[in-house]
Amino acid sequence: MTQDDWEARVAELWRQAPDLAPEELVARADHLAAERASDDAAALFERAAARDTAGFEAEAEHLYRRALGCEDLDAYRRTRATIQLGSTLRLLGRLDESEALLVAELDRHMQPGHARALHDEARAILALTYVAQGRATEAAGLAIVTLAPHLSRYQRSMARNAAELVAKTWSS
């Protein structure tokens, strides 16, 4: 079995995921992961993601952390694991930890030479964290700033209005 074969079967699992019962999704992800070493970063990530998707956030957290601790976790999965862990922490009620993780990920995206893959996704999860923290105005500002570049019109005015929302929350 090659790496490409395994990745193709992982992709097929995720295509089927919406039709699977939560326990079945986890079982299938675990079965695929068992084909690899117990400390394989990609396998750990896929096991975490399956549990997260299935609603077993508490089980997903330690697997995300183990995957993130592996040096061989590819950059795209590393970004996904960080974002998904931030979301998991939010769902577990650990809002400050979620915020810190997501802000650090967004700061990393701003570093020269760093790809901005999933930048908007990280912002969306951070906005949800802000809502959970009772910071709805800041969440709305962040969501609009994220959305503005994707609009067919009014990008500048939306970005300016969103910046004003954020500035009001920081000045009060």
C-alpha positions as CSV (number, residue, x, y, z in Angstrom):
1,M,0.0,0.0,0.0
2,T,1.4,3.4,-0.9
3,Q,0.9,6.7,0.8
4,D,-1.3,7.8,-2.1
5,D,-3.5,4.7,-1.7
6,W,-4.0,5.5,2.0
7,E,-4.8,9.1,1.3
8,A,-7.3,8.1,-1.4
9,R,-9.1,5.8,1.1
10,V,-9.0,8.7,3.7
11,A,-10.6,11.0,1.2
12,E,-13.2,8.4,0.4
13,L,-14.0,8.1,4.1
14,W,-14.6,11.8,4.3
15,R,-16.8,11.7,1.2
16,Q,-19.0,9.1,3.0
17,A,-18.8,10.8,6.4
18,P,-22.1,12.7,6.2
19,D,-24.0,9.4,5.7
20,L,-22.2,7.5,8.5
21,A,-23.3,7.2,12.2
22,P,-20.8,8.8,14.5
23,E,-19.5,5.5,15.9
24,E,-19.1,4.1,12.4
25,L,-17.1,7.2,11.3
26,V,-14.7,6.8,14.3
27,A,-14.4,3.0,13.7
28,R,-13.5,3.5,10.0
29,A,-11.0,6.2,10.8
30,D,-9.4,4.0,13.5
31,H,-9.3,1.1,11.0
32,L,-7.4,3.3,8.5
33,A,-5.1,4.7,11.2
34,A,-4.3,1.1,12.4
35,E,-2.5,0.5,9.0
36,R,0.1,3.0,10.1
37,A,2.4,3.4,13.1
38,S,0.8,4.4,16.3
39,D,2.7,7.7,16.3
40,D,2.0,8.5,12.6
41,A,1.0,12.2,12.5
42,A,-1.5,11.9,9.6
43,A,-3.2,8.9,11.3
44,L,-3.4,10.7,14.6
45,F,-4.9,13.7,12.9
46,E,-7.5,11.6,11.0
47,R,-8.5,9.9,14.2
48,A,-8.9,13.2,15.9
49,A,-10.9,14.7,13.1
50,A,-13.3,11.7,13.0
51,R,-14.0,12.1,16.7
52,D,-14.4,15.8,16.4
53,T,-16.9,15.4,13.5
54,A,-18.7,12.7,15.4
55,G,-19.2,15.0,18.4
56,F,-16.6,13.4,20.7
57,E,-14.6,16.5,21.2
58,A,-13.1,15.4,24.5
59,E,-11.6,12.3,22.8
60,A,-10.4,14.4,19.8
61,E,-8.4,16.9,21.9
62,H,-5.5,14.6,23.0
63,L,-5.2,13.2,19.5
64,Y,-5.0,16.7,17.9
65,R,-2.3,17.5,20.5
66,R,-0.4,14.3,19.7
67,A,-0.6,15.0,16.0
68,L,0.6,18.6,16.5
69,G,3.5,17.3,18.5
70,C,4.8,15.3,15.6
71,E,7.4,16.9,13.4
72,D,6.3,15.0,10.3
73,L,2.7,16.4,10.3
74,D,2.4,18.1,6.9
75,A,1.7,21.8,6.8
76,Y,-1.8,21.6,5.6
77,R,-2.9,19.1,8.2
78,R,-1.0,21.1,10.9
79,T,-3.0,24.1,10.1
80,R,-6.2,22.1,10.0
81,A,-5.3,20.4,13.3
82,T,-4.7,23.8,15.0
83,I,-8.0,25.3,13.7
84,Q,-9.9,22.2,14.6
85,L,-8.4,22.0,18.1
86,G,-9.3,25.7,18.5
87,S,-12.9,24.7,17.6
88,T,-12.8,21.7,19.9
89,L,-11.6,23.8,22.8
90,R,-14.4,26.3,22.2
91,L,-16.9,23.5,22.3
92,L,-15.4,22.2,25.5
93,G,-15.8,25.7,27.1
94,R,-12.1,26.5,27.2
95,L,-12.6,29.8,25.4
96,D,-9.5,31.6,26.4
97,E,-7.3,28.7,25.3
98,S,-9.3,28.5,22.0
99,E,-8.8,32.2,21.4
100,A,-5.0,32.1,22.1
101,L,-4.5,29.1,19.8
102,L,-6.4,30.7,16.9
103,V,-4.8,34.1,17.3
104,A,-1.4,32.5,17.3
105,E,-2.3,30.6,14.2
106,L,-3.5,33.8,12.5
107,D,-0.3,35.6,13.6
108,R,1.7,32.7,12.0
109,H,-0.2,33.2,8.8
110,M,1.0,36.8,8.7
111,Q,4.7,35.8,8.9
112,P,6.6,36.3,5.6
113,G,6.8,33.3,3.5
114,H,4.0,31.5,5.3
115,A,1.1,30.2,3.2
116,R,-2.3,31.6,4.1
117,A,-4.1,28.3,3.7
118,L,-7.3,28.2,5.7
119,H,-6.7,31.8,7.0
120,D,-10.4,32.6,6.6
121,E,-11.4,29.4,8.3
122,A,-9.3,30.2,11.3
123,R,-10.9,33.6,11.4
124,A,-14.4,32.0,11.3
125,I,-13.7,29.8,14.2
126,L,-12.2,32.7,16.1
127,A,-15.4,34.7,15.5
128,L,-17.4,31.8,17.0
129,T,-15.1,31.8,20.0
130,Y,-15.7,35.6,20.4
131,V,-19.5,35.0,20.3
132,A,-19.1,32.3,23.0
133,Q,-17.1,34.8,25.1
134,G,-19.9,37.3,24.8
135,R,-17.9,39.5,22.3
136,A,-20.6,39.5,19.5
137,T,-19.6,42.9,18.1
138,E,-16.0,41.9,17.8
139,A,-17.1,38.6,16.2
140,A,-19.3,40.4,13.7
141,G,-16.4,42.7,12.8
142,L,-14.0,39.8,12.3
143,A,-16.6,37.9,10.2
144,I,-17.2,40.9,8.0
145,V,-13.5,41.6,7.6
146,T,-13.1,38.0,6.5
147,L,-16.1,38.1,4.1
148,A,-15.3,41.5,2.5
149,P,-12.6,40.3,0.0
150,H,-15.0,37.7,-1.3
151,L,-17.8,40.1,-2.1
152,S,-18.4,41.2,-5.7
153,R,-19.0,44.8,-4.6
154,Y,-18.5,47.0,-1.6
155,Q,-15.3,45.3,-0.4
156,R,-13.7,48.6,0.8
157,S,-16.8,49.9,2.6
158,M,-17.4,46.6,4.3
159,A,-13.8,46.3,5.5
160,R,-14.0,49.9,6.8
161,N,-17.3,49.3,8.6
162,A,-16.0,46.1,10.1
163,A,-12.8,47.9,11.3
164,E,-15.0,50.5,13.0
165,L,-16.9,47.7,14.8
166,V,-13.7,46.3,16.0
167,A,-12.3,49.7,17.0
168,K,-15.5,50.4,19.1
169,T,-15.1,47.2,21.0
170,W,-11.5,47.9,21.8
171,S,-12.1,51.5,22.9
172,S,-15.0,50.7,25.2
